[in-house]
Amino acid sequence: MEVNLGGIPFDLDFHPSEQLVAAGLIDGNLLLYRYSPNALPQRLLKVRAHSESCRAVRFINDGRAILTGSPDHSILATDVETGSVIARLEDAHDDAVNRLVNVTSETIASGDDNGCIKVWDTRQRSCCNSFEAHEDYISDMTYSSDSMKLLATSGDGTLSVCNLRRNKVHARSEFSEVELLSVVIMKNGRKVICGSQTGTLLLYSWGCFKDCSDRFVDLSQNPVNALLKLDEDRVVAASESGLISLVGVLPNRIIQPIAEHSDYPVERLAFSHDKKYLGSISHDYMLKLWDMDLLQSSENVSNGPAVVAAGASASDNLFAFMD
């Protein structure tokens, strides 16, 4: 089943408690949908959020607002109920805003195309931390609440660790010779996993960020654009080829391909608040939701999750949203 959003989506995010999903498009529009397994999806909002593309999307303030970032250097907060503008920071960064990530319930981090990371207080609408962490674009970020450290990957081929308590770059890895595109923390905080441009997963031990401790090279040499932690031992990986796979970490193994979005690169992945659905977006203009209960049903546990095709035969496993 191929359903069109009307433009290339750059990012998606799920509401923290309701069945809502938001997507940001290349034309600057922000779309919001309500989804349900027993009804047709309903588009609730279409907002012209930015004059340029809408690269980053995150729900904030317990889902009452949606934050978006753009190459126009601005960050916009949009009311979920009305679609009206709550606040706009016109010059939030000196360069294009590429990524947004939730830090706490009241703070969010943004990363730009020149390697700058900022942390914002959403109540005060002000910047509380700023880090010149990289020399190239920020590709992904994740937060460790236990240590109050923000981790980021970059097109400059390095992983950075920013200490929010001391407002300083705590550590930075050696150059890995390839762009780092995605990052997750696993193994109860003991391992950091980075996806790379060559398809290799780089594994860092916590506290030893200078160089990776292990490499997993069995991902068909396709760039790993997105990583999503399923549990402490498994991660969902999305590749440039359009394939979404379940990967085991230590022991490192591809457990099973679980979905094929399309022949186009998968740009981002996200879980719904209850982890019932896996959302994926790609250059084929589609936003898809995959039913994780069916992908991991009891009959598939012994043989590994079944491949779910993005076609009509997968209608029981897939909800697709059309503009």
HUWOFEN-V530847 format. One record per residue. N is the residue number from 0. PHI is phi in whole degrees, 0 to 359 (999 if undefined). BURIAL is b if it has 16 or more other ideal C-beta (glycine too) atoms within 10 Angstrom, else e. Layout:
BEGIN
n->(N & N)
phi->(PHI & PHI)
burial->(BURIAL & BURIAL)
END
This chain:
BEGIN
n->(0 & 1 & 2 & 3 & 4 & 5 & 6 & 7 & 8 & 9 & 10 & 11 & 12 & 13 & 14 & 15 & 16 & 17 & 18 & 19 & 20 & 21 & 22 & 23 & 24 & 25 & 26 & 27 & 28 & 29 & 30 & 31 & 32 & 33 & 34 & 35 & 36 & 37 & 38 & 39 & 40 & 41 & 42 & 43 & 44 & 45 & 46 & 47 & 48 & 49 & 50 & 51 & 52 & 53 & 54 & 55 & 56 & 57 & 58 & 59 & 60 & 61 & 62 & 63 & 64 & 65 & 66 & 67 & 68 & 69 & 70 & 71 & 72 & 73 & 74 & 75 & 76 & 77 & 78 & 79 & 80 & 81 & 82 & 83 & 84 & 85 & 86 & 87 & 88 & 89 & 90 & 91 & 92 & 93 & 94 & 95 & 96 & 97 & 98 & 99 & 100 & 101 & 102 & 103 & 104 & 105 & 106 & 107 & 108 & 109 & 110 & 111 & 112 & 113 & 114 & 115 & 116 & 117 & 118 & 119 & 120 & 121 & 122 & 123 & 124 & 125 & 126 & 127 & 128 & 129 & 130 & 131 & 132 & 133 & 134 & 135 & 136 & 137 & 138 & 139 & 140 & 141 & 142 & 143 & 144 & 145 & 146 & 147 & 148 & 149 & 150 & 151 & 152 & 153 & 154 & 155 & 156 & 157 & 158 & 159 & 160 & 161 & 162 & 163 & 164 & 165 & 166 & 167 & 168 & 169 & 170 & 171 & 172 & 173 & 174 & 175 & 176 & 177 & 178 & 179 & 180 & 181 & 182 & 183 & 184 & 185 & 186 & 187 & 188 & 189 & 190 & 191 & 192 & 193 & 194 & 195 & 196 & 197 & 198 & 199 & 200 & 201 & 202 & 203 & 204 & 205 & 206 & 207 & 208 & 209 & 210 & 211 & 212 & 213 & 214 & 215 & 216 & 217 & 218 & 219 & 220 & 221 & 222 & 223 & 224 & 225 & 226 & 227 & 228 & 229 & 230 & 231 & 232 & 233 & 234 & 235 & 236 & 237 & 238 & 239 & 240 & 241 & 242 & 243 & 244 & 245 & 246 & 247 & 248 & 249 & 250 & 251 & 252 & 253 & 254 & 255 & 256 & 257 & 258 & 259 & 260 & 261 & 262 & 263 & 264 & 265 & 266 & 267 & 268 & 269 & 270 & 271 & 272 & 273 & 274 & 275 & 276 & 277 & 278 & 279 & 280 & 281 & 282 & 283 & 284 & 285 & 286 & 287 & 288 & 289 & 290 & 291 & 292 & 293 & 294 & 295 & 296 & 297 & 298 & 299 & 300 & 301 & 302 & 303 & 304 & 305 & 306 & 307 & 308 & 309 & 310 & 311 & 312 & 313 & 314 & 315 & 316 & 317 & 318 & 319 & 320 & 321 & 322)
phi->(999 & 248 & 233 & 260 & 273 & 93 & 181 & 288 & 276 & 258 & 204 & 215 & 204 & 259 & 298 & 290 & 214 & 245 & 275 & 233 & 222 & 241 & 222 & 252 & 249 & 295 & 273 & 93 & 277 & 250 & 245 & 231 & 235 & 255 & 244 & 200 & 290 & 246 & 208 & 293 & 296 & 239 & 280 & 265 & 218 & 223 & 239 & 281 & 279 & 219 & 285 & 246 & 297 & 259 & 277 & 226 & 221 & 211 & 285 & 226 & 52 & 59 & 87 & 280 & 219 & 241 & 260 & 229 & 235 & 213 & 297 & 284 & 79 & 260 & 236 & 242 & 252 & 244 & 290 & 294 & 285 & 250 & 79 & 278 & 284 & 270 & 200 & 223 & 261 & 293 & 238 & 296 & 226 & 279 & 230 & 301 & 280 & 250 & 220 & 229 & 213 & 289 & 257 & 233 & 294 & 237 & 225 & 218 & 250 & 233 & 230 & 243 & 284 & 251 & 89 & 273 & 241 & 233 & 247 & 243 & 272 & 288 & 282 & 274 & 57 & 222 & 277 & 249 & 215 & 215 & 227 & 269 & 269 & 218 & 254 & 219 & 299 & 277 & 269 & 198 & 214 & 211 & 240 & 258 & 290 & 297 & 253 & 55 & 238 & 254 & 255 & 219 & 248 & 214 & 293 & 278 & 83 & 233 & 252 & 244 & 233 & 256 & 271 & 284 & 293 & 261 & 55 & 213 & 284 & 286 & 202 & 212 & 285 & 292 & 297 & 267 & 74 & 221 & 293 & 263 & 247 & 203 & 208 & 219 & 253 & 225 & 54 & 55 & 86 & 271 & 229 & 243 & 248 & 239 & 269 & 237 & 294 & 269 & 93 & 284 & 266 & 260 & 251 & 248 & 275 & 301 & 90 & 237 & 268 & 298 & 218 & 290 & 267 & 200 & 227 & 243 & 249 & 259 & 238 & 60 & 60 & 264 & 308 & 266 & 288 & 213 & 234 & 222 & 287 & 272 & 206 & 290 & 245 & 226 & 228 & 267 & 241 & 247 & 244 & 296 & 281 & 95 & 271 & 246 & 235 & 264 & 239 & 271 & 241 & 51 & 283 & 277 & 196 & 277 & 290 & 183 & 297 & 247 & 196 & 233 & 295 & 185 & 275 & 264 & 298 & 280 & 276 & 215 & 232 & 201 & 260 & 293 & 301 & 261 & 59 & 282 & 237 & 255 & 260 & 221 & 230 & 212 & 288 & 276 & 78 & 255 & 248 & 235 & 243 & 254 & 284 & 291 & 297 & 286 & 294 & 244 & 295 & 299 & 287 & 263 & 299 & 286 & 254 & 90 & 301 & 283 & 287 & 249 & 279 & 272 & 224 & 298 & 292 & 260 & 296 & 285 & 254 & 229 & 247 & 244 & 245 & 248 & 289)
burial->(e & e & b & e & b & e & b & b & b & b & b & b & b & b & b & b & e & e & b & b & b & b & b & b & b & b & e & b & b & b & b & b & b & e & b & e & e & e & e & e & b & e & e & e & b & e & b & e & b & b & e & e & b & b & b & b & b & b & b & b & b & e & b & e & b & b & b & b & b & b & b & b & b & b & b & b & b & b & e & b & e & e & b & e & e & b & e & e & b & e & e & b & b & e & e & b & b & b & b & b & b & b & b & e & e & e & b & b & b & b & b & b & b & b & b & b & b & b & b & b & e & b & e & e & e & e & e & e & b & e & b & e & b & b & e & e & b & b & b & b & b & b & b & e & e & e & b & e & b & b & b & b & b & b & b & b & b & b & b & b & b & b & b & b & e & e & e & e & b & b & b & b & b & e & e & b & e & b & b & b & b & b & b & b & b & b & e & e & e & e & b & b & b & b & b & b & b & e & b & b & b & b & b & b & e & b & e & e & b & e & e & b & e & e & e & b & e & e & b & e & e & b & b & b & b & b & b & b & b & b & e & e & e & e & b & b & b & b & b & b & b & b & b & b & b & b & b & e & b & b & e & e & e & e & e & b & b & b & b & b & b & b & e & e & b & b & b & b & b & b & b & b & e & e & e & e & b & b & b & b & b & b & b & b & b & b & b & b & b & b & b & b & e & b & b & b & e & e & e & e & e & e & e & e & b & b & e & b & e & b & e & e & e & b & e & e & b & b & b & b & b & b & b)
END
